[in-house]
Amino acid sequence: MIENTNTLKNRSRRVEYFDSLRITATFFVVMIHTVYLYFNKVDVRSSDWAVFEIYDSLSRWAVPVFVMISGALFLEREKSAKEIYRKNLVRIIIAYIAWSFIYAAIFFVRSQNLKASLNCFIKGRYHMWFLVMLGGLYLATPILRKIAEDKKLVRLFLALGLVFAGIIPELTSVLHMIDTSVTQRLADYLKYYTNNAFIFLPMGFSCYYMLGYALNRYGISKKLEYLIYILGLSGLGVTIFATLSRSLSLNRPYTGFFNYTTLNVAAMAAAVFVLFKKHFNRSGGSYPRLTELKRALSKYSFGVYMVHVAIVELLTVTFRVDPLSFNPILSAPAICVSVTIISFIISAVINHIPVLKKYIV
């Protein structure tokens, strides 16, 4: 990657492709939560399960991309640690408490189980882990920003993340799949030495945080762009076929290759991010209304993330409309589109309520 002087000159300008990327990623996050819950409800050898598996595989890049956008913004901005902690971190904490209460109340109405509802409030709904993770990244942002100031340190950070968060875990999974005494022993050794190295900082989502910054901050040559696309398509192929193969061999759903920190998902996320940077980064001056719409929808995306699980459960539990209601090839995207639209409307309404828009969306 080479340094992008245009990015340097226009740090304060709005990054247009982030809006398109947020909206698209929001849709695919809804897709994940639309189909993933049905993995254990159908036979892994059925065509329905294969459809769910393919849709989920196609969507796995979405959550990492949200982290990459955050990294591109927070590692570039001139914000003090005090400002990040007082403003952004506090907002995340308040949003977590508020939405935990909402989901716990919904759970109590359905179950009349106070103990389980209290547990729901404390732990949050299953998709709210994202807020906890994001809060951790906010805490580490002042440290990560010091690394981001030095291009060589950025490369080192990403290289360590590639090896310890990507290559070694992926190789361990492959060795487990081969399932011989030798490969199992090798996999155990890799896991043992990796765990005892305690190289945690560049692993997991902090690597996505830094990767988003690097891909946005530096220019990308045509050769590198095409290489990233090839790796992204390869990552998609691994996600689909390795998951399918492993699940069939075990005769049960295997989701190890769905993990957001796997090398195959990281390759997909990087490819989508670069695709939008290269081809969706125009201001849209000829279509100002479209630009305004994209900015509004992008602004509502956080609210959509928080509320969409409630809408999915409303449709599937209350109205009995789920991806198994009719042909999954059609039902999954149809439900996903419906949930996304309803969630955007709810988020838009909340975004126009003065107190709520400041803290929970």
Salt bridges, closest charged atoms under 4 A:
GLU3 OE2 - ARG217 NH1 3.44
GLU16 OE2 - ARG295 NH2 2.56
ASP19 OD1 - ARG14 NH2 2.90
ASP19 OD1 - ARG22 NH1 3.65
ASP56 OD1 - ARG60 NE 2.77
GLU76 OE2 - ARG11 NE 2.96
GLU76 OE2 - ARG217 NE 3.71
GLU225 OE1 - LYS222 NZ 3.62
GLU225 OE2 - HIS279 NE2 3.23
GLU313 OE1 - ARG110 NH1 3.18
GLU313 OE2 - ARG125 NH2 2.41
